[in-house]
Amino acid sequence: MKTKLLSEKWWMTLLTAAGLLSAVNVFADPPAANPSPASALPFPLIERFENYTEKDGLPAHKAHAVLKASDGRLWVGTYNGLLVRAQDGTYHRYGPEDGLSHKMVMCLVEDPQTGDIWAGTMRGLNRVSGGRITAYYQTDSGLPNNVVYGVGIREDVLWVATAAGAGALNLKTGSWKIYDHNNSIMHEPWCYSIACAKDVVYIGVWGGGIVEHDPKLGTFKEYRDPDGDFQYILVPDSGPINDITSWVAWDDGVLWQATYFGLARYDGARWRTWVAAKSPLASDFVNFVWSHRHVGWVGTDRGVSVTDGSTWVNYLVGEHGEGLMEIHRPNQPVEKRTMTTALPNSFVLGIYVDDDDVWFATSNGLSHGVFAPHSKPATVAEAR
Amino acid sequence: MKPGGSVILSTLVLIGSAGVGVGGYGWSVAHVRRWSGRQDLNFVTCDHCHFVKLERMPWAQPRAHHPSPAGMAVSPDGRHLYIALDDVNQVVEADTATRAITRRLTIAGGPFGLALDSQGEHLFVACRDRDQVVSVSTREFTPVESLGVGTAPVALAFCQTKDGPRLVVANSMSDDASVLAVSPLREIARPETGREPYGVAVSADGKLAFVVSRLAWSPHFKTPSASELTLIYTPSGRVMKRASLASAHLSEAVASVPGRDWELAPLVKVRNLVPITQVANGWVMSSGLAVSDKLGRVVQVPLDEANDYFADPSGIAVDAAGRRAYVASGGSDSISVVDLDRLANWLAKADAPTKRAAARDLTLSAQYVIDRLPTARNPRQLAISPDGRTLFVAERLNDSVLEVDTAGLRPIGRIVLGDGGAADPIRRGERVFTQAGHTFQRQFSCRSCHPDGHVDGLAYDFDGNGIGDNFLDNRSLQGVAGTEPFKWNGLNPSLEVQCGVRFARVLMRTDPIPPADLKDLTTYLKHLPPPRWERKHNQPLTPAQARGRRLFFATQQPDGTPIPRARQCQTCHRPPLYTDRLMSSVGTQSPGNPHEMFDTPHLLGIGQTAPYLHDGRARTLEEIWTTYQTNDLHGVSSYWNKHQLNELVEFLKTL
């Protein structure tokens, strides 16, 4: 008994000492040495934001989706039509009067072969081809439902995530297939997003996690939140962070899951999950994620987080509208910077990223993120 | 037997016969009503439902084949002309000097379109019925390579680009184009085009391909239609522009004009919203030429004259100097010669409103059409020698190629491919079908609305009630045999009546087609098979198509509720023709229709004949049930989910 008491005292002393040391560390000034420069980060930093609002010609304050096409033109899905900005800076808006199925454009994808832009709206799917719009509705085509939340293209098949299942349009035969709770493993038919991977298609299902479909084999595999709890992450890093999937994105072997309860990543072998309380993630309310070179660009209700899973950079909007940048390096203190420019709104609904720049669709305008000088990764062609 | 006995016996036999007749009649009426579920029907002949076999249809029988010239290509040295003979599955090489056939190559699958590479070493062949492109070595005259493309390729063009050589193929039945890399053949992209792309040309610098479509499309059956000129960036296959050809259709060819920033495409100006009885007032249908620049900005100019029309413009060729264009008029057996310098002068002087109105001014053609050259029957495709001195005219229904000296604009000889098929009534009938000489001022032929017997995708105002606004969807003639009566009101009991006197009075505004020609014409029509009949017939269905088939033949709903026989798909659309050849009401009567009953159309090839319903109000098959279904009158569809509708549509497309 005596031995035990001594032991407890010993442990208490140790814990107190550790607590004092950590307190000293927390309240101490940052190390004298500068952190590694921005160029050493695993992804480019945004130097400034160039914002576009209704004053600049945006047809609505709210932008839902943004996409830079392979010809350099920028496509913006807004609350009031589809906007395209040519490389010379001129704008053209497509609205219902031009054949667009509905003014509220929610998602965009480019057919890499033909350059056609596919736009999902609140009422129907649209193919913008050579300036001509062809609208598809649930009543005049095989489209599962008019509410099209997500679009993706894999090989010759266009995939759509709709309020009544996922649809697959074979662009060569014109045939549609529908996948929902009736004929697949899908928990329910309300699909929010599509991510086309190399061999499979990921379907983000509202309340149903992620469904992985192999079109060649015709198989389905479901990824669900292992703890099945909406509010708490009881088993981190073990699967999707939540069953409420708001978006999925895939690039180069890495799948990202956006939920309104955190962020998850799957590299084919291992899951990682993040919530704001236990990580630098700007907010648990994640609207959107864009995957580029293993880096997730995460649109939340409190700004943007960028991460490769280890390093994080957050772009937030301060109380006075100023831009705030937070750089979270592993095992280093947070570096905070004030930016001269900021996102036009912290509610970020859509993101497009490539090696040159980044675009954000927000609740109050469009924003162009200009990268600080950085070394671009060599493309395969350049490396040859 | 005593005389009285024979009278009694005869009376008994008569009474017995009458009894059998009355009883049989009563039984047959009861039989019809029982199996149709309709109490409004009386006696109908047994062949509405029985004894019909597709294999016995006229169009399923062997027929004569003819060496009809389709696509042509001239070798770079001008010494050889290559001619596709789709109906006999051959490509031939002709010596342009001697006009003799020097080599023949059998290529299965209906070789239709031809193109040569820059050096003339490879001939590319679009095989319409096999959905492939075949590369032929011109040295050995043997196929060296083939590649599957879209459905029913009919035309192709070769060009050099910064990224290597390219072939652009117009796939007529899949409404797209295949952009191919060459050596080896490889598809880079398959961009969407207008409906039924039929002609393709490339710009002189090889950067752009221009694809014209044969059929028009309109967002609503009462709005003007438009066909399309599609501009494709050839290195990548990217779509650059989809230019509308307003109120135009049946563009079957397009040509680049060397030295000018132009593409030229013949077209038919169609005013289907004008009551069709106004033919006598002119320009219900007229021929024109679309002049497009490299950005797809189009001006349409007429090719006809105020009182003389040159129907069914088809092929086009432009000389190397870009000074003359030649347009084949398949309906009037002539070539229109267009002076492009004069046309350029007019275009330079005309202001924008004048250009917009140009296609309506039939006096305008006199300013630039400098000659009309007569040909044999049905000139379709054209080719011109590299030096521009010789024009080759494929006289399709004469089995010959006419050579024209372009300097003197006079014929200099013919390459004879066959005897013209005058002994074949089907061939003779096709000649009648494509002949505009039977219509007022030669404004149009049967083919003007029914290209190759198919649909043009339009609804015409047939003015049946005397005040217009009575739209009737144009129905396909392919697979029409055995589906009488005809017309949407079912009043014409035979093709002979349909195409006879009444047709002449209402539509042609001329004397009726002479009886012998009429007989040949109907023979031709009866031998038109449904599209791709051989490939579809008795083919296994995919699981989705099989489920759609079960839905089509369903007799009860999933919960066991019986579907009334009158509202089962199979009752009215009874196989194998998928029609019972009776009138039915499906709840589609509009204020312009005097009654609610319409002829039940057959469904063979239905996937290719949009729009649907009697006035073409349904743009797609889906809309028949999602938008224009009334109280489950057109089949009981209220229990279907979206899966089932999609699967039914997939099944219908297999017919």
Interface residues (C-beta under 8 A of the other chain):
Chain A: D71 G99 Q113 T114 G115 D116 R127 S129 G130 G131 R132 T134 Q138 T139 D140 S141 G142 P144 N145 D156 A164 G165 L171 K172 T173 G174 S175 W176 K177 I178 D180 N182 N183
Chain B: G150 S174 D176 I188 A189 R190 P191 E192 P219 E228 T230 L231 Y233 S236 G237 R238 V239 M240 K241 R242 S244 G296 A544 R619 T620 E622 E623 T626 T627 N641 K642 H643 L645 N646 V649 E650
